[in-house]
Amino acid sequence: MSEEYSPYCPICEGCGEDGCCSAMHCQQHPDGSYCQTYLQDLKHAYLMNDWWYKNVYDTLSPELKEQCDAEFDKAYDHCYKELGSSE
């Protein structure tokens, strides 16, 4: 019996559709199905984040800066502490 086709990546289970599955799940694995597309998504997000910090962040009120900094810290801990410790 032949294997059924699946649109999902065998590594991260992403579907590759724009705006559907998060590029943050991509592992950039050689056997991944949509790694190049997800890498482009991540590069785009990085460039927009860089632009935002250079052009918008300093215009925020102190309260909004504090809120953004707290969210930054939560995301940092998630990516570098929680996810980093499992690998």
C-alpha positions as CSV (number, residue, x, y, z in Angstrom):
1,M,0.0,0.0,0.0
2,S,1.4,3.4,-0.9
3,E,1.8,6.3,1.6
4,E,-0.9,8.9,1.5
5,Y,0.1,12.4,0.6
6,S,0.2,14.9,3.5
7,P,0.7,18.6,3.1
8,Y,2.3,18.8,6.6
9,C,6.0,18.9,7.2
10,P,7.3,15.6,8.6
11,I,9.5,17.6,11.1
12,C,7.5,20.4,12.5
13,E,4.0,19.5,11.2
14,G,3.6,23.0,9.6
15,C,1.4,23.2,6.5
16,G,3.4,26.0,4.7
17,E,0.3,28.1,4.1
18,D,0.9,31.9,4.5
19,G,-0.5,33.0,7.9
20,C,-1.5,29.6,9.1
21,C,1.3,27.8,10.9
22,S,3.8,29.7,12.9
23,A,7.3,29.9,11.4
24,M,8.6,29.7,15.0
25,H,8.0,26.0,15.0
26,C,10.3,25.4,12.0
27,Q,13.5,23.6,12.9
28,Q,15.3,24.4,9.7
29,H,15.9,20.6,9.3
30,P,17.2,19.2,6.0
31,D,14.2,17.0,5.7
32,G,11.7,19.8,6.4
33,S,9.1,20.7,3.8
34,Y,8.7,24.5,4.1
35,C,12.0,25.6,5.7
36,Q,12.8,28.2,3.1
37,T,9.4,29.8,3.3
38,Y,9.4,29.8,7.1
39,L,13.0,31.3,7.0
40,Q,11.7,34.1,4.8
41,D,8.9,34.7,7.3
42,L,11.3,34.8,10.2
43,K,13.6,37.2,8.3
44,H,10.7,39.5,7.6
45,A,9.6,39.5,11.2
46,Y,13.1,40.3,12.3
47,L,13.4,43.2,9.9
48,M,10.0,44.6,11.0
49,N,11.0,44.2,14.7
50,D,14.3,46.0,14.0
51,W,12.4,48.8,12.2
52,W,9.9,49.0,15.1
53,Y,12.6,49.4,17.7
54,K,14.4,52.0,15.6
55,N,11.4,54.1,14.7
56,V,8.5,53.5,17.1
57,Y,9.7,52.3,20.5
58,D,11.1,55.7,21.6
59,T,7.8,57.4,20.7
60,L,5.8,55.3,23.2
61,S,4.7,56.5,26.6
62,P,6.6,55.3,29.6
63,E,3.7,53.0,30.4
64,L,3.7,51.4,27.0
65,K,7.5,51.0,27.0
66,E,7.2,49.2,30.3
67,Q,4.5,46.9,28.9
68,C,6.6,46.2,25.7
69,D,9.6,45.5,27.8
70,A,7.7,43.1,30.0
71,E,6.4,41.3,26.9
72,F,9.9,41.3,25.4
73,D,11.2,39.7,28.6
74,K,8.5,37.0,28.5
75,A,9.2,36.2,24.9
76,Y,13.0,36.1,25.6
77,D,12.5,33.7,28.5
78,H,10.3,31.5,26.4
79,C,12.7,31.3,23.5
80,Y,16.1,31.2,25.2
81,K,15.3,29.6,28.6
82,E,12.3,27.4,28.2
83,L,12.9,26.2,24.6
84,G,16.7,26.3,24.9
85,S,16.7,24.0,27.9
86,S,14.8,21.2,26.1
87,E,17.4,20.8,23.4
